[in-house]
Amino acid sequence: MSNRATPDAATQIEIYRRMALIKANDERSRKVIMNGRLVMPYYSPRGQEVIPSAISVNLSDEDYICTIYRGSHDQLAKGLPLKDLWAEVAGRTTGTCKGKGGPMHVTYPTKGIMVTTGIVGSTMPIANGLAWGSQLRGDGRVTVASFGDGAANIGAFHESLNLAAVWKLPVIFVCQNNEWGEHTAYDKTSNVKVADRAAAYGMPGVRVDGNDPFEMYAVANEAIARARAGEGPTLIEAMTYRFFGHVFGDADAYMDKGRKADAMANDPVPRFRAKLIETGVATEGQLAEMEAAIEKDIDEAVEFALASDFPGVEELKRDVFAEEMA
């Protein structure tokens, strides 16, 4: 890639802040579940913090994202307030969807978080619709569709890429390839790299180290600039690794222990933290203060959520039809 964009010092610190937030929120989520304070399905994003953090600093609040049920990292990186998130996953009225969406259906249009879907691969056609609307309005917005490697093998992937390329939609397809489609290794389901499939539809396809903030930032920056300029979509395959099983409680016995240990030993969060200090971009004190503030914000969000009310039975009839039912 020529003329690669490089994040300045302030942007590097902001990328790290978002990564640290995702990591801390994940650790707290698992702790709260294990302590029995909340009972809910939970899909850990640990190991994948870099991808949405490095992408989202290239986006504005007006830009859209569509993510999947294991996309809490995408939501937090795009700016979803912690209190709204925790109240929603706790099923309370103060949540983003009044507690009726839960962990798998978080939406927050104020920050461009348009859809969180539980249907594998559905982020892509939805993103096309949002991008088409932006194209028709000429509003300059771009849409990012996040999905996993397993979703790259369904029909919606191919149909969406084809249509986006034909219409030159301002959309970026981001495959967060954590090497596992639920419990199945990627190399058991495909003989080709996800990024290589882009050539069949006449769009750029880039495979990048999704655990390298600089590489991820540069690739995202170029793809987003292309989309804004009306040059059409890009497919990004961001390589990473999932630290835990598909869903909380999954014993992940199917995962190679050596491969997992290697990935965790190269945890991108502390690695980037050390680099910021080593290069003089930030000091230990600055980052420690930032991390303490994040923990405080999470404390307040959890308590806010647990102190909020559950929806009443009257909510069963609301937000169902265009006109409220008596």
N, C-alpha and C positions, 0 to 999 in steps of 0.2 A: 504494500500500500504506500503510495507516494504522499508526501506532505501530511504525515500522520498528525492528528491533533493530540496535544499533550495537556493534561489538566494542570492548571497553575496550582500554587500552594494552597490557596483557599479552597479550591475545588477538591484537591486531594483530601484535605481535612474533612470536607463535607461528605465525600464518598465514604471515608472511614466512619464518620458519625452514623451514617445510615447502616453501614455494616454492623457496627457495635450495637445499634438499636435492635436490629433483627436478631442478632445472637442473644442479647440479654432478654429480649421478649420471648424467644424460644425456650431459653432455660427456665424462665419464670412460668411459662405455660405448662411445661412438663412437671414442674414442681407443684403447681397448684392442682393439677390433675392427680398426681401421686399422693398429695395430702388430702384428697377427697373434697376439696373446696368447690370444685366444678367437675361435672360429668359431661363430657362432650367428645366428639371425634376430633382428633388432632393429627395433622400431617406436618412433621418437622421439616423446616427448610434449611437446617444446619448443613453447612458445607457449600451452600449456594448463595451466600450473602453478596458476593461481588457483583453478580450479573445485574440484578435490578438496581443496585446502588450506583454502578457506573453508567447504566443506561439513563436512569431517572434524572441525574444532574444535567443531562442534555435536553430535558423536557421542561415545559412550563405547566402550570396548573391547568391551562386550557387544553393541553394535549391529552389524548385518551389512552387508557390501557384496558385490556381485557385479560383476565387471568383465570386460573383454575382453582379448584378447591384446595390445593396445597400451595396456594400463592400468598400466604400472609407476608412473605418477604417482599413481594411485588407491591402489595398494598402499603406497607410501612415505608418502603423506599419512595413511593409516590406522594407520601405526605398524609396518609390516613391518621387522624388523631387517635392516640392510644385509648382515651376514655371511650370514644365511639366504638372502637374495635372490641375492647374488652366487654363492654355492655352488650354488644351484639352476640359475641360468642357465648356469653353467659345467658342469653335469651331474655334480656331485659328491655323495657320500653325505651330506654335512653340510647339504645344501640342504633347503628346506621340504618337498619331496616326494622326498627321498633322491636327487635328481638325475634322477628319472624323468619329471618333468613338464616341465622346461625353461622357457624364457621365456614360453611360451603357456599354461602351466597351473600358475601359482603359487597355493598355498593356505596360509593361516596362521590357523586358527580362533582361536588365542589372542587375536588382535587383531580378530576378526570378519571376516577376509578369507576368505570361504567358498568362492568359486569365481572362477577366472579361466578363461574359456572361449574357444576358438578358433572357435566357431560363431557367426556373425553373428546378433545379436538374441536369443541364448538367455539372456542375463542376466535378461531380463524375466520369463519364466515361472518360472525358477528362483527369482528374488526373490519372486515370488508365493507359492511353496511355503514359503520361509523365513518370510515374513510371516504366512502362514496358521498356521504352527506357533506363532509368537509370539502370535497372536491367540487360539488355542485354549488355550495355556498361561497367557495373561494376564501375561506376563513384562515387558511394557512396552518391549520392543525394537522398533526400526524397522529396515527394510532399504532400502538404496539400490541401485538398479540403474543402472549406467552403460552407455551405448551411444553409437554415433555416428549422424550424420544419415542415413547410408545404411541403417542398421538400422530407421529409422522407416518404411521402405516395405515391410517384410515382414509376413507374417501374424501372427507372434508378437507384434509390437508391438500390433496392434489387439486380438487375443485377450486379451493380458495386461492392457491398460488396461481393457477391458470387465469382466473378471472381478474385478480389483482394486476397481473402482468399485462393482460389485454387492455385493461382500462387505465393502466398506469396510476393505480390508487396510491395515496400517501400512507402506506402501511408498512410496518416492519414486522416480519415474522421471526420470533425468537424462540428457538428450540433450546430449552435448558436440558441438555443431555447429561443426566446424572447416571447414565449407564443402566438404569433399571426402569422398565415399564411395569409398575406394581412389583411383581415377584419374578419377572422374566428379564434376563440379561439381554441387552440390545443386540449383541452379536448372534443371538439365537433367532432373531426375527428379521434381520436385514443383512445383506452383503455389501451395502453401499453406505457411504457417509451421508448424513442428512443434507449437508450443505451442497453436495454434488448434485442433488436432485434439482437444484435451482436452474441449472443449465437447460433442462427440458422445457422450461417455461420462459426462457429468455430474460432471466433476471439475475443479478449478482448473488452468489452464494459464498459465504465466508465461514470458515471453521476457525474458532478462536479459543484460546485458553480462557475459559470463563472464571478462573480463579486469579487472573492477573488484572488488577484494576486499570493499568495503563493500556493494555491490549483491548480490554473490553470497552473502555472509554473511547478509544480511537475508532474502533469498528462501529460502535453505536453512533458516534458523532457524524461519521461519513454517511451512514445509512439514513439518519434523520435529516441531514442536509439534502440528500438526494430526494427524499420524499417531499420535503418542503419546496424544493425547486421544481416539482412537477415531473421528476424523472422516474417515478414509479417505485415499486417495492424492492426490498432486499430480504433475503433469508439468511439469518445468523444462526449458526450452530455453536452454542457456547458449551464447551466441555467442562464438566465438573464432576462431583461425586456426592452421593447422598450418605450422610453420616449414620442415619438410622433407618429402620424399616419403613415400609410404605406408609403405615399408619401407626400411631402410638399404641404400644402393646404388641406389635409385630416383633417376634423374636429374631428376625432377620437371619435365620439359620441358613438360608439359601445364598447369602452373600459370602464371597471369599474373604476369610478373616485377614489374610495378609494384605490384600488389596485395600480393605477397609482401614486397617491399621496405618498403612502408608498414607492414605488420604487424610486421616485425622492427624497424623504427625506433621502434615503440611497444611494444617488449618489456615485458610487464607486470612482470617481476621487477625490473629496475633502476628502473622507474618507481615501483613501490611502495616500493622501498628509499629513493629520493630523498624520497618523501612522508613516510616515517617520520622522516627526519632533519629535513626542513623544518618539520614540526609539533611537533618536540621529543619525539616518542614514543621515539626511540632516538638514540644518537649514532653517528657514523662508527666510532668505536673499538669500541663494543658489537657492531655488525653485522660489522665486520671480524673480530673475535674469534670470533663465531658461525660465520662462513664458513670460517675457518681450522680450526675444530673439525670442521666437516662434511667438509672435504677430508681431514683426518687419519683420520676414521672410514671414509671411502671407501678410503683407502690400505690400512687394516688389513683391510677387507672383501675387497678384491681379492686381497691376498696370502693371506688365510685360504682363500679359495675355490681359488686355484691350488695351494695346498699340500695340499688335501684329496684324498682318494682317489676314484677313479671307482667306480661300482657294479660288483660282481662278477656273473658270469653267474647266480649263484643268485638274484639279485634278479628275474630274468625270471619266476619262479614265485610271487613274493611280491606281496601286495596285489592279487591277481587274483580269487581266490575266497574265500568266507567261511572256509573251512578250508584251511590250507596243503597244497600238493601235495607228495608225497614226490619 
